[in-house]
Amino acid sequence: MSLGNFVKTLQNIMRGDSGINGDAQRIEQMTWMLFLKIYDKQEESWEFEEDNYQSIIPEELRWKNWAVDKKDAVSLTGDALLNFVNNKLFPTLKNLPINPDTPMKKSVVQLVFQDINQYMKDGTLLRQVVNEIDKVVIDKSSDRHIFGEIYETILKSLQSAGNAGEFYTPRAVTDFIIDRIDPKLGEVVADFACGTGGFLTSTLNALEKQIKTAHDREIFNKSIYGIEKKPLPYLLAITNILLHGIDSPNIFHGNSLERNITEIKESEKFSVIVMNPPYGGTETKEIKINFPADLRSSETADLFISLIMYRLKYDGRAAVIIPDGFLFGTDGAKLAIKRKLLTDFNLHTIIRLPQSVFSPYTSITTNILFFDKTDKTKNIWFYRVDMPDGYKHFSKTKPMKLEHFAKCQEWWNNRQIIKDELTDTFKAKNFSVAEIIERNFDLDLCGYPSEEEKILNPEDTIREFQQKRNQLNDKIDKQIQKISELLKI
């Protein structure tokens, strides 16, 4: 059975259950079982490695002791299984005794289950789902790789179940960013809205190649730090990191924006920060008060850029995915954020991404900002990643691949101006800070040539019109200002 069919089989079984409504609940149902399956396998390793290892999960509630169908007419199913899961398993895991001294690899169970739900109402169908998941063997490293691919298939399914502005970042994008950021063992890579852990797993894949000794392995295990606000992505992230061999993931369930950023200590800063923050949303007054008055944007993504600036170590480097609206926006907070970014940081590169990178889940056009905390910005290079030959747009079946960044990677190490003579636009060009200031901090440069109108979904249509309206208003305001100066009004 293919990996896609495996996931579809689980979804199809759950479609017959009246307690589940929609893919989001089906995915949540799948993932708590997957977590327990994976955690049970990890515990076998800890029992082998540690003398007198004691599981935080009561023995009868461990996966191997209730989920495995022994075909002996004793294994739980039907109402008995439903009663066990609803009235014993979930209440116990949600209330496991933990304290500040509890090792993360144990406390993670309670942290994962405190906001996760069990939706199924048919115990027989629940048994079928448990059996399908338990069929997958993960005894060898190769089996773990297969299980990881199954997990990736589920993560991709999450995209269609997500809310606007919240979606899985394509593996090609996270891998490209980590390749350019080039983390080293000994550095801690942070993501303050880590979602399902895409950036963190790309980081681990890059750092694993640098491991030479047992001491290197210890450093590797402490190389990532993540925070995720929503319970389901948090569960997915924890499970994803466990799959990558990290026993005690430093991933926390919470809202990164709840801290007053002016009170952040040096010990709370990081060498590397990579993010695709949620955008399109707004924050409450209580959240915005955590930021200096001039940086209090109503846009969530803007607040995350400010957070990154305050939590980046001196000599640290960062990469953040941001929508077009930030580039050309000229409201008070956006201007203040961009002014600070250029004055206190070295914003050296902006990569323009094709509109359909995140299709079919959103058509919002995005960009990658690369900056470091070494010096003030002197010049900014812009590079436009065009659609590859043979592609009209990316899609779920034809996603962006790392190879589509090949020309950009080649250009990165040998930067030069590139002009597209066919469209009379610049594909790559650098601009001085003086030129950016002259443009009133408008960073909408080396953009894409005009295309035929695309039919978007209602939410994206509204966002696109709002962006175009703001952009047009900005241009009108600039022209009025110039005319007023000429007339000395």
Buried (B, 14 or more C-beta within 10 A) or exposed (E): EEBEEBBBBBBEBBEEBEBBEEBBBBBBBBBBBBBBBBBBBBBEEBEEEEEEEEBBBEEEBBBBEBBEBEEEEEBBBEEEBBEBBBEBBBEBBBEBEBEEEBEBBBBBBBBBBBEBEBBBEBBBBBBBBBBBBBEBEBEEEEEBEBBBEBBBBBBBBBBBBBEBBBBBBBBBBBBBBBBBBEBEBEBBBBBBBBBBBBBBBBBBBBBBEBBEEEEBEEBBBEBBBBBBBBBBBBBBBBBBBBBBBBBBBBBBBEBBBEBEBEEEEEEEBBBBBBBBBBBBBEBEEEBBEBBBEBBBBEBBBBBBBBBBBBBBBEEBBBBBBBBBBBBBBBBEBBBBBBBBBBEBBBBBBBBBBBBBBBBBBBBBBBBBBBBBBEEEBEBBBBBBBBBBEEBEBBEEEBBBBBEBBEBBEEBBEEBEEBEBEEEEBBBBBBBEBEEBEEBBBBBBBBBBEEEEEEEBEEBBEEBBEEBEEBBEEBEEEBEEEEEEEEEEE
